[in-house]
């Protein structure tokens, strides 16, 4: 490659890291959002049951 192999393969490595990051990051964020929604639903159901017991 005329002495440029390091830069060519380095560019491939950087591109691969970026592509993998673009795949993994939304998956991780989705899991966090789902956990937060489940926690909110659970908290609201507990609050609702407590308010119904007081009546």
DODODREN-576161 format. One record per residue: residue in one letter; x, y, z of N, C-alpha, C, CB in turn. Coordinates in pm, 1 decimal, padded with zeros to 6 digits. Glycine has a CB too. Layout:
# DODODREN-576161
 aa      npx      npy      npz     capx     capy     capz      cpx      cpy      cpz     cbpx     cbpy     cbpz
  a        X        Y        Z        X        Y        Z        X        Y        Z        X        Y        Z
...
***
This chain:
# DODODREN-576161
 aa      npx      npy      npz     capx     capy     capz      cpx      cpy      cpz     cbpx     cbpy     cbpz
  x  00082.1 -00118.7  00000.0  00000.0  00000.0  00000.0  00086.6  00125.1  00000.0 -00093.5 -00000.2  00119.8
  x  00207.2  00110.4 -00034.6  00293.8  00226.6 -00048.2  00326.5  00294.3  00083.6  00230.6  00325.1 -00139.1
  x  00328.0  00219.6  00192.3  00362.5  00278.3  00321.4  00244.4  00338.9  00395.6  00466.2  00382.5  00301.9
  x  00126.5  00329.2  00339.9  00008.8  00388.7  00401.7 -00082.1  00286.0  00467.7 -00068.8  00465.5  00299.3
  x -00036.6  00164.2  00481.5 -00120.4  00056.7  00536.0 -00172.0  00090.6  00675.7 -00041.7 -00074.6  00540.3
  x -00085.7  00147.3  00757.8 -00126.3  00181.6  00894.2 -00245.1  00277.4  00892.7 -00008.7  00244.1  00971.4
  x -00240.0  00378.6  00807.1 -00347.0  00477.8  00801.4 -00475.0  00419.9  00741.5 -00302.1  00598.5  00720.5
  x -00458.7  00331.9  00641.5 -00576.2  00270.2  00578.6 -00646.6  00179.5  00678.8 -00535.6  00189.8  00451.9
  x -00571.7  00089.5  00742.4 -00633.4 -00002.0  00838.8 -00681.3  00071.9  00962.3 -00535.2 -00111.4  00878.8
  x -00610.5  00176.0  00998.7 -00655.9  00259.0  01110.8 -00790.6  00324.5  01080.6 -00551.5  00366.7  01143.0
  x -00806.0  00369.0  00957.2 -00933.3  00429.3  00915.7 -01045.7  00326.4  00919.5 -00921.4  00489.3  00774.2
  x -01016.2  00205.2  00876.1 -01116.9  00098.6  00883.7 -01155.1  00071.6  01029.0 -01064.4 -00030.8  00817.4
  x -01057.9  00070.3  01116.8 -01084.6  00044.2  01258.4 -01172.0  00153.5  01318.7 -00953.3  00033.1  01336.5
  x -01139.7  00279.3  01288.7 -01219.4  00390.4  01341.5 -01362.6  00382.9  01288.1 -01154.9  00526.5  01304.3
  x -01376.0  00354.6  01158.6 -01509.8  00343.9  01098.7 -01589.3  00230.9  01163.7 -01499.4  00320.5  00946.3
  x -01525.5  00118.5  01190.3 -01593.1  00005.4  01254.6 -01638.7  00042.1  01395.3 -01500.4 -00117.0  01259.6
  x -01554.9  00111.7  01468.5 -01590.8  00153.7  01604.1 -01711.2  00246.9  01601.1 -01471.7  00222.9  01672.7
  x -01713.5  00339.7  01506.0 -01825.6  00432.9  01494.6 -01953.9  00358.4  01459.3 -01795.7  00540.5  01388.9
  x -01946.1  00266.1  01365.2 -02064.3  00189.7  01324.7 -02116.6  00107.0  01443.0 -02031.0  00097.1  01204.2
  x -02028.3  00040.0  01513.2 -02070.5 -00039.3  01629.2 -02131.3  00049.1  01738.0 -01951.6 -00117.8  01686.2
  x -02073.0  00166.6  01757.1 -02128.6  00260.9  01854.1 -02268.8  00304.6  01816.4 -02038.9  00382.2  01866.7
  x -02290.5  00323.8  01685.7 -02422.8  00364.0  01638.2 -02525.3  00252.4  01652.0 -02414.9  00408.2  01493.9
  x -02480.4  00131.0  01663.2 -02571.5  00018.0  01682.5 -02597.3 -00004.5  01831.2 -02513.9 -00110.1  01618.1
  x -02494.0  00000.8  01912.1 -02504.0 -00035.0  02054.0 -02570.2  00075.3  02137.0 -02365.3 -00065.0  02110.0
  x -02538.5  00201.0  02109.1 -02588.5  00311.2  02191.1 -02741.5  00317.1  02196.4 -02534.7  00442.3  02138.3
  x -02813.2  00310.9  02084.2 -02959.7  00314.1  02094.1 -03018.5  00194.7  02169.5 -03019.5  00319.6  01956.0
  x -02955.0  00079.6  02159.0 -03003.1 -00038.3  02230.7 -02992.0 -00015.1  02381.5 -02923.2 -00164.6  02188.8
  x -02879.8  00039.0  02424.4 -02860.8  00065.5  02566.7 -02957.4  00173.0  02615.8 -02716.3  00107.9  02594.2
  x -02977.6  00277.1  02537.3 -03069.4  00383.5  02577.1 -03212.5  00331.1  02584.9 -03061.2  00501.2  02478.7
  x -03249.9  00243.6  02493.5 -03384.3  00186.3  02494.5 -03408.1  00106.8  02622.0 -03405.7  00096.9  02371.7
  x -03307.9  00029.0  02663.3 -03320.8 -00048.8  02786.6 -03338.0  00042.7  02907.3 -03198.4 -00139.1  02806.1
  x -03265.0  00153.8  02911.4 -03277.3  00248.1  03022.3 -03415.8  00310.4  03026.2 -03171.3  00357.4  03011.5
  x -03468.6  00345.9  02910.2 -03601.1  00406.9  02903.8 -03707.0  00307.7  02950.1 -03631.7  00455.5  02761.0
  x -03696.2  00183.0  02907.4 -03793.2  00081.5  02948.4 -03788.4  00061.1  03099.5 -03766.3 -00051.8  02875.5
  x -03668.2  00055.6  03158.0 -03657.0  00041.6  03303.8 -03721.0  00159.3  03375.1 -03510.3  00029.0  03345.5
  x -03697.6  00281.0  03322.9 -03753.5  00400.4  03386.1 -03905.7  00399.6  03377.7 -03697.4  00527.4  03320.4
  x -03960.6  00358.4  03264.7 -04105.7  00352.3  03249.9 -04165.5  00249.1  03344.6 -04143.5  00319.2  03105.2
  x -04102.9  00132.2  03354.1 -04152.2  00028.6  03445.7 -04150.3  00077.6  03589.8 -04068.0 -00099.2  03432.7
  x -04041.9  00147.0  03627.7 -04029.8  00199.7  03763.2 -04139.6  00303.4  03790.6 -03890.1  00262.2  03784.4
  x -04167.5  00388.4  03692.4 -04271.8  00489.4  03707.6 -04409.3  00425.2  03721.2 -04270.4  00585.5  03589.0
  x -04436.9  00325.9  03639.5 -04566.4  00256.3  03647.3 -04582.3  00189.7  03783.3 -04579.3  00151.0  03534.5
  x -04476.6  00126.0  03831.8 -04483.4  00059.5  03961.9 -04507.6  00160.9  04073.3 -04354.1 -00019.1  03989.0
  x -04436.0  00273.9  04067.0 -04451.8  00376.3  04170.1 -04593.5  00434.0  04167.6 -04348.0  00488.6  04150.7
  x -04645.9  00458.5  04047.7 -04781.0  00514.0  04037.3 -04885.9  00414.4  04085.9 -04810.7  00554.7  03892.8
  x -04865.9  00285.9  04059.6 -04963.2  00186.9  04106.3 -04959.7  00176.0  04258.5 -04935.5  00049.2  04042.2
  x -04841.5  00188.3  04317.3 -04831.0  00185.3  04464.5 -04899.7  00307.1  04523.2 -04682.5  00180.3  04510.1
  x -04877.5  00423.8  04464.9 -04941.3  00545.7  04514.3 -05092.7  00536.8  04500.2 -04888.2  00668.5  04439.1
  x -05140.2  00479.1  04391.3 -05283.5  00465.2  04369.5 -05344.5  00370.2  04471.9 -05311.6  00415.4  04227.4
  x -05275.4  00259.8  04500.2 -05328.5  00165.0  04597.0 -05329.3  00224.0  04737.3 -05247.4  00036.3  04594.8
  x -05230.1  00305.9  04769.6 -05227.2  00371.9  04901.5 -05339.8  00472.7  04914.2 -05092.1  00441.6  04924.5
  x -05365.3  00545.8  04807.0 -05471.9  00646.4  04814.5 -05610.2  00579.5  04821.2 -05464.6  00741.6  04692.3
  x -05623.8  00462.7  04761.8 -05751.8  00391.0  04769.1 -05773.1  00327.5  04906.1 -05758.4  00283.5  04660.8
  x -05666.9  00293.2  04975.1 -05679.4  00233.6  05108.5 -05721.9  00337.6  05210.0 -05547.3  00169.3  05151.6
  x -05685.4  00460.9  05186.8 -05718.3  00567.6  05281.4 -05863.1  00610.4  05273.8 -05630.4  00686.3  05257.5
  x -05936.6  00566.8  05174.7 -06075.7  00610.2  05160.1 -06169.4  00530.4  05242.9 -06118.0  00602.8  05018.7
***
